[in-house]
Amino acid sequence: MPNKFTKWIFVCAGVTASYDFLQIRVQLVYFLGILSFFSCSSSPSNEQKHKKTIPAISQYDKTIPAGKLIDKIFCKNDSSQSYSLYLPPSYSLTKKYPVLFFFDPHADGRLPLAKYQSLAERYEFVFVGSNNSKNGLEKKQIDAIVNTFITDMLSRVHADSSMIFVAGFSGGARVAGYLPEQYEFVSGIIGCSAGMKHPNQKYIPFVGIAGDEDMNYLEMIINDEQIKKKNIPHLLLTFEGTHNWPPENSFEEALLFLLINNMKEKKIPTDTMIINRFITMSDSVISGCKKQKDIISEYLGLEIKTRCLAGLADVLAEEKKLTELQQSKQFLTAVNE
């Protein structure tokens, strides 16, 4: 079955169509405004500097094995704290690596690393998850945990300062959404099943993910709408499920979105492997929508693909197809329905 970006954006082959969001906003203006809603890149306005930066390290830890998920690494400055760590098999101290920090609401840093380990290998990421950050803590406690955890990890691993992302599930997503206000180097957020208290005060690309039966599903839609108003690159993905860490394919789509945004912002070099992977996943979804004769989802899928890849790949064929679909009687009929 093809991958899908959101239940209300795409309908895959064999999946019953369901337009949850369209039931909330069925006006034609929604479709006319879709270009701005799913824009993948825009310019920041008066971006402020954050307080904390990556510490300067002259020598990194040579004892951490690559290609092995380590359940607990105890922090040097506080042995009561630990984190799970996974270095990709290709890891070498001669090269900088992108990093993704995970925050689980139950202080289970290993869980998301084990779930998405193959993505760390495919995209050569360092994955790290806190074993102390959890629901029910006061802000002061969270600040202390996060600062100790991140500082210790960055003192051991050769991180690429232009590619440091944060992700969290439920209460952990709220922690992840808060970090850009404290750390200068955060360049992307993946929030699973929870929005942010103050949606994206900084110019940081954000991807929200939630199950279509998640108790926070509506909250994620509202959160995405608020981020849209700030003219920040964003995307909302949904999957068939309840309140859980999302499946691997949904998380991969989120990661690709953030990486492509970094390319468009010239923060990282253009990577044809990543672009081609995004194209393959997008084409699979669009093809499924076409087979289902769901012209609205097909249109939205093409729109996301075109906007995300503009400037990185040839999208003339997609632009032509979008115009054809928009002007077709079938599309207008579907919108009216």
N, C-alpha and C positions, 0 to 999 in steps of 0.2 A: 504494500500500500504506500502511495506517495506520502512524503512528509507534508505537514500543513503548518502554516504560520499561525493562524488563529481560526477558531471555529467560525467566527463571523466574517473573516476575510476570505478564507479558502474552504471549499468543501471537496474532500478527496473522493476518489472513486470508491464506491461502496459505502460511503458515509452519508447518512440522511442529512439533508440541508437543514440548517437551523440558524436564523438570523437574530440572535439575542440582542445585539446592539442596534440592529435596524428596527427592532420593535420599540426601542427607546427613542430613536431619531430617524424617522422614515422620510423626512422631508427631502425633496430633490436637492436642496442646497447641500446636504451631506455629501452627495456624490460629486457635485460641482466643486466642493471644497476639498476633495480627497487629495489633490495635489499637494496642498500645504500640510495636510494631516500626516502624510507619510513621507515628508521630505527627509532625506537621510543626512543632509548636511546644510548648515547655515552658519553665518559668522557670529562670533560671540560679541557681546556688547559690554564694554568696561569690565572685563573679567578681573576679579580680584585675586590676589595671591593668598594662598593658604599658609598656615603657620608652620607646618612641619615638612621637612624634606628628607630625602634618602641620605642616611649617614655615609660619610666617606670612609671606605674600608680599603685597607692596603693588602689584606690577606683574608681569603675566604676559607671556610671549612672544607678540608679535603677528605674527611672521613665519612661523609654521607654517601651511601651507595645510590647509584642511579638505577632507575627501572624497578625500584622496590618501594612499596608503600610502607612508610614507617608510622606506626601508631602513635608514638609519643616521643617528642623531643622536648626536654625540659629547658625552660628559659634560664640563661646564665645568671641574670640578675634577680630571679624569683623562681625558685625551684618548685613552688606550688602551682606554677602555670606550665602548661605544655601545649603542643600543637602537633597535628598529623601533617606529614610532608610527603610529597611524591615528586621526584625529579625524573624527567623523561629519560629514556635509555640513551639518548644522544647527549645528555648533559656533560659539559666540560667547562672547566674554570677559565678557559681561553675565550669563551663566548658569553655574551649577555643573553639572558632568557626572559621572556614575558612571564608575569606572575599573576595568578588569580587567587585572591584571599577569599575563603569561604567562612560563613557564619551560620551555624546551625542553632536553632532555638533550644536544643537540649544538650548543648556543649559536646556534641558528637562530631568532632572534626574529621574523623575517618569516613563517616557515611558518604558525604558528597564526593570525596576523593575516590572512593571505591566505585561509586556509581558512574563517574565521568572519567575514569582513568584513561580510557582509550582516546579521549579527546586531548588529554595532556600529551599523549604519545603522538597523535596525528599532527598536532599543531605546535609541538615542542614547547609546551608550557610547563612552568613549575606550579603545582597546585599545593595549597597549604590551608589547613582548617583549624580554627581555634578549638581547644578542648575545655575552655573556661567560659567563653561568652555564651550566655543563655538568657532565657526569659526570666523576668522577675527581679533583675538587678537594677540598682539605682544608676543614674547617669555617671556619677563619680566612679562607681565600680567598673562600669563599661569602659570609661576613658582609660583607667589604669590598666585594665586587661588588654585592651586594644593596643595601647602604646607599648607595653612590654612585649607583647606577642609580635607585633610588626617590626619593632626595632631589633628584636633578637633574630628573627628570621632573615631580615635584610642584612644582618651582620655576618650571616653564614653563607648565603646564596648569591651568586653573581646575577643580579637582577637588571633588566632593561628598564630604565626610568621612564621611557616613553610608552611602555606597554605594561602598566600595572592596573589591574581591574579588581573589583570587589563584587561578591555575590552573596546572597543570603536567602534563607527560606523563612517565611512567617516573621517571628520576632527578629530573626537574624537578618532578614531583608531590611528591617528598619535600622539596624546597626550599620549595614552596608550603605544605606542611603544617607546616613549621617556622616560617614567618613570623609567625603569630599570637602566638608566644611572644616575639617581638621588637618587634612593632608594634601599638600600641593600636588603630589604625583599621581593621584587617582585619575585615570583617563576613561573610565567606563564603569557602569553599574548594571548588574543583573539582579532585579528584585523579584523573588518568587513568592507569590501568594500573600503579599502585603505591600501597601503603598508607603510613601514617606510622609512624615509629619509635616515637613515643609518641602513640598515637591521640588527637588532640584534647584536650589538657590544658585548654584553655580552652573556654568556651561559644561555639563558633563552628559554625554550620550547615555540614555537609559533604555533598558529593555525590561518590560514587565512580563511575567509568565504566571499563569494560573489555570487550574483545572476548571472545566466548564460547570462542575458541580461544587466548586470550592466556596466555602462560606464567605470568602473575601473577594469573590469574583466581581461583584458590582464595585467594590472599593477600588479594584485595579482599573476598571474602566474609568471611574471618576479621576483617579490619580493620573491616568494617561491623558485625559482631557486637560487637566491642569498643567501638565508638562508641555502639551501642545501649545498652549497660550504663551509660553516663554520662548517659543521659536527654537527649541532644542531638539536635536536628533533623537528620535524615540520610536519605539515599536511595542505593541502589545501582542503577545502570543498566548494562545490557549490550547489546551490538550484535553482529551477525554479522561476525566478523572476528578478526584476530590482534593483535599488539602494535603499535598505531599510535594516533595522535591519533584520537579518535572522529569519526564523521560529524556533519554539522552539526545534524541533527535531535536527536541524542542530547545534543549540547552545549547546544542551545537548551532542552531539557527541564531540564537541570541549572541553567541560568541562571534560568529561570522559577521553579524551586523556591526558589532563594536569594532572589529578589526577593519572592516571596510570603511567605517567612518574615520578611523585613524589614518588610513591611506588617503582619503579625500582631504583630510586636514594637513597632509604632508608631514605627519608625525612619525610615520614609518614608511619604508619603501613599498612600492607596489609589488604585491605578491600574486603571481598568476595562478598558483595552486589554490590559494584561498578564493580568488575571484571565480575560478572555474568550478570549485566546489559549491559556491553560492549559486552559480548559474545552473548547475546540475540539479540542486535541490529545488530551486525555483521552477525550473522547467518541468520537473516531475509533478509538482503541485499544480501548475497551470494546466498540464496535460490531463491530470485527473479531473479538474474542474470542467475542462472542455468535453471530456467523455460523459460527464454527468449533465452536460448541456446547461451548466450554471454560468450564464454569461456575466453576471455581476461579479462573482468570485473570480472568474477568468480575467475580467477587466482589472480588478483590484490587485490580482497577482502580478499582472503585467506592469501595473503602475508602480508597485513596490520594486520590482526588478529593475525597471527603467530608471527610477529616481536614485536607487542605491548605486547603480553601476554607471550613471552618467559621469563622464570624465575619466572613467577607468576602463571601459570596454565599449565596443560598438553597439549602440542600442537603437540604431535607425530602424531596424526591422520591427522592434517592439513599439517604437513611437508611431510607426505607420499602422501597425495592428491596433493600437489604442485608438487612433483616430477612426479607423474603420468600425471598431466595436461601438464607440461612442455615438457614431452617426447611424448605426443600424437600427432598424425597426425593432428587432428582438431586444436590444439593450433598453430602448425607451419603454417598451412594453414591460420589461422586467422591473424597471425603476418604478413605473406607475403602479405595478402590482404590489 
